[in-house]
């Protein structure tokens, strides 16, 4: 190997070791967006961590850039946040918390190496948490768990551990344990070091909480009953063998558990430190052929998200790409594996919410925003045109559960309507289904949940100046089909044949029982369920 190549290879490996690329998942209102902001606060990326709900007089979350996010106080789009911490580079991919955006969350989880699962101590395991965790399990992602809101009335921490083991199937191994609770959370005991950290609240949690590390003897004298309860429960955990186990964590079999309150900043630093100490660095990524792309191979990446109009002044289109191997240099020419066409990377950026900073280089684990990404779609593989080609597996789609038809309110804005339809369909906001015979007339929109339609309508209005009317469609089920089967299905009542943006034919059924009858009586027809 030439000396120059050897130096670059060593640099790539060393830089990859410093990367931690992870996502935060939770049920809505469990505190995911608040925790995201507090990570940024503790890393010094922002100066003040304000409340993230969109009440009057308060600012919105750094990671929430869309109008609807700021008005409703929820995360809808996925954003990428890059910031340094303890001589490491963190790439935090903020995911939508609402179940209607599970497909977007799935794409994001394909680009991370670990996950932080946030549980509301008052509610425990919730349906959306389970659904998101199943995605993590399918990707064998290591999971760190944060028991949030322990400063408020809620379930006992031991009960939460039982839920994690019984409902999720992960063996909980508490790394920190709360001292005090229910409005008087005093701090946390680090079970790994037997050091108690006492926290002091700050006004609205806007600044880093002052910490004081104390020895057990001093804690016993000053915290009394709260410490005794913590000590007893910690001894019980010791007896149960609930100690940290790095191999089983990395294998997705156990989860280190951290206690605290994101709102008051209690326990946030412990969790951040654990991401450095426990979460895995980027590894060789599996290719479509089943091989693994070495980290120090020529530069390669895959697109896991496409977003338009984050910058209203320029009306641009940005593709979020996870670097999988090699060193990325801004300006290098990469090839899109799907089309075989070159793609210039002159306008490469890191993305911090809606803000962008030009990036000159990136390494495995980093997320690069490729601006003006015309021609790139979700799931595309990119590789250095001077190196060998590579293809990473495509990202599967979720089966839509709700359907609607859309038309512009103003017939004079059909052009804007069609442009928005194409762009938002490519982003995956909704799936756009068209009749092969009718063309652009009366497209059917398909989504996992109703809120996706609300976002679609809102963005068409604000970003494309094309307000629309949405009306429900009677369809209850969807299946993939082929041309031969489509010809037969078209003749059946309550069935409509449409085409997805990617060219695939789908059959929509007004009645689930009719679908079951057709599948039973005519098994020769191609009717394939859409399964992520």
C-alpha positions, 0 to 999 in steps of 0.5 A: 500500500502506498504511503499516502494511502496508508496514512489516509487509511489510518486517519479514517480508522482513528476518526471512525473510533471517535464517532458516535452516531445514535438516535433517541426514540420514545413515545410522544411526550416522554421527553425526547426533544427535551433530552436532545436539547439538554445534550446540546446544552451539556456539550456546549453546542447551545448556551441555554436549554429552554422549554421545548413546548411551543407556548407563547414566550418560549422558544422552540426546540433547536432540532424542530425547524418546521412550522408545524413542529414549532406550533404543536410542540412535537417532532415531525421531521427527522433532523441531524445534529452534530456536536463534539463531546469529550474529544468525540464527535456525536451525530445525533439523529432526532426522530419523529416521536409520533406513530404516524411517522414510523416509516421516517423513524425506520429510515433514521434507525438504518443510519445509526449505530446505537439508540437511546430509549426514553421512558416516561416514569409515570407511564412506563412502556407505551405502544409507540415505544414497543413499535420503535423497539421492534425496529431496533431489534430487527437491526440488532441495535444496542439500546441505552435506556433513560428513565425520565421524569423521576422528579414527578409522581410515577411508577417505582423504578423497580417496576419500570425495570420489570416492564423493560424485561417483560414487555421489551425482552431486554435485560435491564442493568441499571448503571445509575439509580435515583436518590429521592423522587416525586418532586424531591429528586436529589441525585443519582447513585452511580452503581458502577463506582458507588459515587452519589452525585447530588444535583441542584436545580436551575431556573427552568433547567436552562443551565447545566445543573451544578453537581456535587459528588459525595461519599456514601458516609456523607450521603447517609448523614445528609440524605437520610431515608432517601439514601436508605431506600436507594441503598436497599434497592441497589443491594437488591439489584446486586443480588439479582446480578443486574450489573452492566454487561458490555458484550450482551449490550452490544448484542442487543440483549441487555440495556444499561439503564440511567435515571434522571430528569431531562427537564431539570438536567438531572442525570444527563451528563451520566447518560452522555458519558455512557454514549462515549464509553459504551455505545459502539463506533461505526463498523463495516457496513453490510452490502447488498451482496452480503459482504462488508465494506471496510471502514478504510475502503474508498468513500461510500455513503447511503441516503436515508432522508431527503428534505426540501425547503429547509431554507425558505430563501433558496427552496433547495433540496437536501439529501442526508447521507450517512458516510459508511467508509473512507474519507469524504472531501467536499467537492469530490465527485461521487457516483449514484449506484442506482443511476450510474450518474456522477454527483458533485458534492460542492455544497456539502454541509453539516446540519444543526436543526435548520442551520447549516455549516459548510463541511470540508471533510467527513468520516464513517459515522458522520451525516452529511447534508448534500444540498441541491440533491436533484436526482438522489432518492431515499435509499440511494448508494453513493461511492467515490467515482475513483474507487470500486462500486458498492451497493447497500441494501435498499430501505423497505417501505411500510404498508400504508394504513390510511388513504386520501385523494387531493386536489388543489383548491385553486385550479390556477395552481395545478403546476405548483400542486404537481411540483409539491406532489412530486417533491413531497412524495420523493421525501417520503412524507406520503406515498403518491399513487397514480392511475396509469391510465389517468396520469396526474388526475386524482392521485391517491395519497397513502400514509401510515397515519393521518398526521402525515396528511396534515403535514402534507397539506401544510407544506403544500400550502406554505412551501408551494403556495398550493392549498389543497382539499383532502378527501378520504378514500374508502380503501382498507388494504393495499398489496403489491401486484404485477401487470398480469394480475393487475389485468384480472384485478381491474375487473373486480368490484372494489379494487383499484390498480395504481402505480407508486412513484418507484414504478411498482403496481399496487392494488387497493381494496375497499374491503379487507374481507374481499381481499381475503376471499380473492387471496383464498380463491385465486392464489395464482394472482400476485398479491404481496403484502408490503412489510418493512 
